[in-house]
């Protein structure tokens, strides 16, 4: 999983902003951070340049000589860009910058001569700086044109010549790479809000804005269809409603950048919002084109021989019992894994049905194994999504639709079943804490540690937060106390325990010693001897299992 520190910073204020310090503390207390990635590191020593002059290269028909204004003065460079022109704002790489030569090998720029002319840097194409996603139109021999389709980036930077490209594109985030295996027991940590809570509990941050999501007021209009669930145990929590989006705008740049930084591609506003909520709240949602839902909806197990054409345009045979959604025209969603192509949202979509469903983790895992199809959503679902997360994610999605597309109208009531769950009351004894951890932890520290994790503490009883379904027993709570206080604070100590042999061993040893005193010889043959050696040891080979490759044969 990729974590954006800027994103976590929406919710908390770090006491130490050093990315490495944050990563180290997360590794010690929560989950190992495999990599600390500085976003835009490839743009070091790169700035915005302005082309002052363009002349033909005397020794090469396809090259030009340019003078470029930069933060280090005017530079003379050789360039082969087909769209080069005077007055153009370009991405300029200084000597010492690391670029991908023709989008392939990474090389460090040096001052060099090209066909007899000295080049003091490089005017870059998108693939040479890894900016293909920002400039999809920059292909072939084209260079990045900052005055072209992306000129909106200059709205706040009219005098941007010489500005660092990292600053200009706001690529200053730090991305932490956390292996999913390190958090597989913590469904709440498949989200930025989950790690924000961890930063609070560890003690390296304070709340700036606690992630509390509330559902807006919805109209009383009925859904245009009914939803029937065949087995409520397979889908214990569900929320859904319809929305009308008039003239859907493009996904905001800030959302696109965060999604891209954490490994997602932009697919349009509706899909981007659901993916954003997946990363922020840990709740995979799905949006359907309302016009493509034909009749009432059934949530049921797939029958033998049924299949679905999924969003990746692949017809997938379904195992019997896979949880699906179907209407009068058949299956249109493989619940918890991937939506169907037929009901997917498109650029022309104006009315959508948005839903959040908690699906039984065992059913999800069986379907993954049977189909061999694993998705990002399925990875989260198979960990067991807390019921409260469905409501929080749904509320956040509605909020984002209203913010990103202000003309959005919620057009139906909230269709909902299931509860957010109740927290168990777990007895916790300070003596038991001492017994399992091996150190005395003051009661005040026990209480404050558990409260920082969102638990409610009353005397010697603890109720974990609804987003922590993994906390169910006293040892679970003690483990949390240990990791937050820090296992490194527990002094190494050899175990002290009485060491004595069982009475049966005493009798056996006494008998063996007595027999040796009487002149007997004790034989301890290998357990994998063959018949010959067993016979020499005066043992009956027939009383032992026969070996194919015995010693001594």
N, C-alpha and C positions, 0 to 999 in steps of 0.2 A: 504494500500500500504506500502511496505517496502522500505526504502531508505538507501543506503549505503553511509556513510560519506566519505569513501575512494573514492568511485565512483564520488561523487560530487566534491571531492578534485582534480579530474583530471582537472576540469575546473576553480576552484577558490582557492584562498589561504585565509583561515580564519584568522581574526585578533585575535580571541580567540578560541583555539582548544578544549576547554572543551565541550564534547558532551552534557552535561546537559545545559550549557549556550546556545549552538546552538539550542537545542530542545525548550528551554524556549522562545527564540526570535521568532522562527517559530510559536510557539503556540500563542504568543501575536499578531503577525502581519499577519499571513497567515492561518494556519490551526492547530488544536490541535494535538499535538503529544501524542499518548496514552501510548507509552512505549519506553524506551531507552534501547536497548539490547546490551550488550557487547559480541561480538562474541567470542566464545571460553572460556566463563566464566567457563564452566564445566571443563576446563583443568587447572584451578588454582592448584598449588601444584603438578603438573604432569610434568615429565621430561623424557628425553630419558635415558634409562639405558642399561648397557651392562652386559649380563649374564656371570659371571666368572666361576661358578661351578654349576653342577647339580647332586644331589644325590637322591636316592630313599627315600621316607618317610618310616620310619620303621613301622609305625602304620597304613598306608593307602596305598593300592596298586596303586591307581590312582592319588596320589599326589607326588610331588617332593619338595626337599629342595634346595633352590638356594641362591647363593651369587650374588648380583647385584651391579655394580658400578654406583653411582648416583652423583648428584651435592652436596649431603650431606654425601659423603663417601660411604663405602660398607654396604649394607643392606642385612639382612638374611630374606628370605620370603618363604612362602609355596605357591606352585602354582600347578594347575591342568591342565595346557595347554598341549595338546597332541603334539604340534609341538615345544615344548621347547627344546633348545639345547645350549651347551656352545658356547660363542662368539656371540650369537645372540643379536641384538639391539632391545629393547622392549620399550613399553609405560609403564612407572612406575609411580604409584600414591603413594605419601608420606602420612604419618599419617596426618589426617586433611583434605585430599582431599574428595570431594563429588563425588561418583560414583553411577552408576545404578547397584544394585546387580542383577546379571544375566539379565541385561537389563530391569529391572522392577523398583522396589522402589529405590529412591535416598537415599543413606546413607552416613554418614561421617565415614571415616576409622579411626579406633583406633588400638592401639597395642593390639594384641590378641594372644591366643594360639589355634592352630588348631591340634587336635589329639596329644596334648602334646608338640608341637613344636611352638616356638614364631615366629610370622610373623610381620615384621616391615614395612609393606606396601603391595602393590599389583601390580602384573604384569597383565595388563589389556587386555581384549578382546575389539573389536571395539564397541560392543553394550553397554559396561559398561562406555564408554566415549562419546557415541553419534557420533561415527565416522564411522557408517555403510556405508555411501555413499562413503567414501574414501577407505574403505577396504571391498568391497563386498565379497571377497574371505574368509574373516575371519568369519567363522560360526561355530556353534556347540561349541566344547571345544577348538577351536583354539584361540591363542592370537595374538595380532598385531605383525607382522614380518616386521620390518623396513629394513631388508636386502633382503626382497623378491620382490614381484612385484612392490612395491612402493619405491625401493631403489633410483630411480631417484631424490627423494626429498633430498637426501644427497649430490647431486652433488656440492652444494655450501657449504656444512657443513661436511667436512671430519672428523673433530674432534667434533662430535656433542654430545658426552656423557655428560649428565647433562644439556643439553639445554632445555629450557622450550618448552613444546609441542605447546603452543600457538605461540611462535616465529618460531618454526620449520615448522609448517604448515601454517604460516602466517595468523593465525586467530586472527588478532588484530583490525578488523574493528568494527565500531559501527553501529548498525542498528536502524533507527528510524521507529516506527510503526505509520502511519497516517491513520485514518479511511477514507475510500473512500467518506463517506457522507460529510466530511468536505471540500472536493475539487470537489464536483459533478458539480459545476458551472464553473470549471476551467479545461478544457481539456488539457491545456498546463502543468498542474501540475501532470499529470499522466506520469511523466518522470523525470529523474535525471537532464537533462538540464533545465527543467522548474524550479526545486527547486534551481538550481545553479543561475538562473537569480533572483529568489526571495532573495537569500542570498546577492546578490549584491545590490538589491533595498533596503533591510532592513538596509544595511550599515555595515554588519558584515563580509564582504569578499571583495576581489579584484580579478579581472580577472587574471587567470593564462593562460588560453587558451579558448578564447570565442568559443562557439559551432557553428562554421560556416562550413557547409558541402557543398561541390561543386561536381557536377557530373564529373566523369572522361571523357576523350575522348573515345567515343564509335565507333566501326566500322560502315561501311555503309551497311553491309549485312542485307538483309531483314529477318524478322521472318519467320519460316517455316509454318506459318498459319496466317490467318487474325483474327482480333478481332472486333466484331460488338457489339455495345451497343444499346439495344432496346430503352432506355430512359436515356438521358444524365443527367436528373435531379436526378436520383437515384444514379448515379456514376459520380459526376461532375469533379473528378480529378483522373487520372490513369497514371501509369508508369509501364513499363515492358520490360524485355530483357532476352536473353538466355545466359547461362554460361556453359563452359566446365571445369570440375574439374578433373584433372588427379591425380590418387592416393591420394584421399582425406585423409588428415591427421586427427588425433584425435583432438577434441576440445582442445585448450590450457588450461592449469590448471587455469590460471588467469581468464579466461572467465567462466569456470565451477564454480569456487569459488564464483564469483560475482552472477551468476545466482542462485546458491544454497542459497546464503545468502539472496537473495530477493524473495525466494519462488519458484524457477523453478528447474526442473530436467533436466539433460543433455540427449539429444536424438540424438546426432550426429552433425557434424559441421554445415550443412546447416540449420537445425532447430534451433540449438543453436544461430547462428548468427541472425536469424530473431527474436528470443525471446530477445536477447541482445539489438537489436535496439528498440524493444518495450519498454524496461525499460529505455534505455538511451534517446531516442528521443521522445517516446510517439507515435510511428507509428507501428502498427501491420502489418507485411508483411507476405507473404506466398511463399514457394518454392514448385514447382511441378516437378515431374519426367517427363522430356520432352518426353521420350519414351512412356509415358502413355496418352499423349494428342493426340487424334485421330481426325485429321481434324481441320477445322476452329472453333473458339471459339465464342459462343454467350453469352453475358451478358444480362439476361432477368429476367422477373418475372416467378416464378414457376407456372405451370398449375395445375389445380385441379387433385388430385390423384397422383402427382409425389412424389418421395422420394429420399433420398440419404443415403448411408452407410458412416458415418463419420469416422474420424480418430480413434475414440474409438471403432470401429467395431460394431456400433449400427445402424440399419436401421431406419431412422427417416422420418415419413410422413411429408411433407412440406405444410404449409398453402399457399393458392393461393396468388401469388404476391410476395413471398419471393425472394430476389435477389440471383440468382444463376449463375454459369458458366457451360456451357454445350458444348459438342463436338458431333461428329457423334455417339458416344456410350452412350450419355446421360449426366446427371448432374455429375460433378466431384468436385464441390466446392460450399459450402453455404457461399456466400461472406460476409465477416465481422464477421462471427461467428465461423465456423470450416471448415477445408478442408475435402475432401473426401478421403476415404481409397484407392480407385483405383489409384489416381494420387500422392500419398504420396511418398516422397523421401525415399530411402532405402540405406543400406550400399553399395550396388552394383551400385547405381546411379552415373553416370558420367556427364550427361547433365541435367541441370535444367532450368526451366522457373521461374524467380523471378518477383514478381509484388507487387506494392503498390497501393491500391485503397482507395479513400475516398467515403464512402457509406452513403447515406441519413440516418441520425440518427433516423428518424421516422420509416423508413422501418425496420431498425435493431430492434428497440424496439417492433414493432408489431410482428416480427418473434420470438423474445425472449419470448414474452407473449404467442404466439400461440403454440410454441414447448416446452416451459418450460425448454429450454436449454440455459444456460448462461455460457459464457466462459470469460477468461481474455480479449481476443480481443474484444468481444462484449461489455464488460463493458467500454472499452475506446471508441469504435465506437459510442455508444449511447450518449456520451457526446458531439459529434460533433467535429470531427478532423479538425483542420485548414488545408486548402489546401496546404499551404507552408510546413507543416509537412510531407506530402507525399514525396515531392522532397527531403527534408532533410534526412528522414529516408532511402529512396532508395539510396541516395548517400553514406550514412554511411554504409549501408549493402554491397555495392560494394567495398568500401574501406576495410572493414573487411575481405571479401572473398580474396582480393588480399594480405592482410597482413597474414592471418592465413593459406592460401593455396597459396603460391607464384606462383605455376604453373597454377593457375586459368586463363582462357581466357574468356573475354567477346566476345561472338560469334555473336551478332546481334546488330542492331541499337536500339536506345531507342524508344519504342512505347509509345506515350504520347498523352493525350488530356486533355483539361481544362487548366485553369490558376491558378496561386498561389493566386489570389485575389488582391483586392485593398483596401487600408485603407481609411476609411471615414475621412473627415475633420470636427471635432467637435468643435463648438464654446464653449469657456470657459470663464466665467466672474469671476473675483476675488470677486465681491460682492456676487455672487451666492455661491461661496465657503464659504464665511463668513456666509451667511444666513443658509446654510445647516449644517455646522459644528459647528457654534456658537462661533468660534474663528477667530481672524485675522491671516491669513497665509501669510507671505511675498511673493511677486511675485517671488522672487529668489528661495524660498523654493518650491513653486508650480512647477516652471519650472524644477528644479533639480530633484524633486521627480518623475515627469512624465518621464523625460529623463532617469532616472535610471531604469525605467520599460520598456525602449525601445521605448518610444513615441517620435515623432518628434514635437517640439513645435515652432510655428511661431506666434509671438505676442499673440493674444487671441484665436488661433486656434490650436487644437491638433490632430495629426494623430497617432492612436495606432499602435503597431507593428502587422504584419500579423499573428503572433501566438496568438494574443489575440482577437478572434472574439467576446468575451463577452463584449468588450468595444465599445459601440455604441451610448451612450447618455452622456450629460453633468453630470447627477447624477452618472453615472458609473465612470467617471473620478474623481469626488469629493470623492466618496467612496474610490478609490485607494489612493488619497491624505491623507484621514483620517486614513486609516489603516497603511500606511507607516510612517506618522508623529507620529501616535500612539494615539488611542482614550484615553489612560490614561493621555495624556497631556491636554485633554480638561477639565477645571475645572467644578466640579458639580455646577449647577445653576438651581434654581427653575424657571420655565417659568413665564415670566411677560406678562400678557395680560389683557385687560379690561374684567370685569366680570359683565354682565348685563342680565336680563331676557328679553325674547322676549315680544313684546307688548301683544300678545295673552295670555301669562302667567300672565301678570299684570292684565288684565281684568278678567281672571278666578279667581285669588286670591281675587280681590276686590269684585266680586260677592259673593264668598263663605263667606267672612268676613261679608258682608252686610246681608246675609240671616241668619247667626248665631246671629247677633245683633237683628234680628227680631223675635228670639225665635225658629228658626228651629234647628233640630238636624241633624248633618252630620253623615252618616253611610259610613264606608269604609269596606264592607264585603270582605271576601276572594273570589277569582275568581273561586274557585272550590267547591262552596256550592251546596247542593242538593235542591230539590223543597221545602222541609219543611222549611228550614232556609230562603230561598229566599222569601217564602210567609210571614214568620214572619217579614221580613224586608220590607214588602209591595212592593215586586218586582214580576213581572209576570214570572214564571218559563218557560212559553212557548216562551219567547223572548231570552232565553239563550240555548246554546247547552247542550244536555243531557249528563251527565257524568256517567260512569259505576260504579265508586266507589267514590261518592261524600261525603264530610264531613257532619256529622249530620244525616245520614240516617241509 
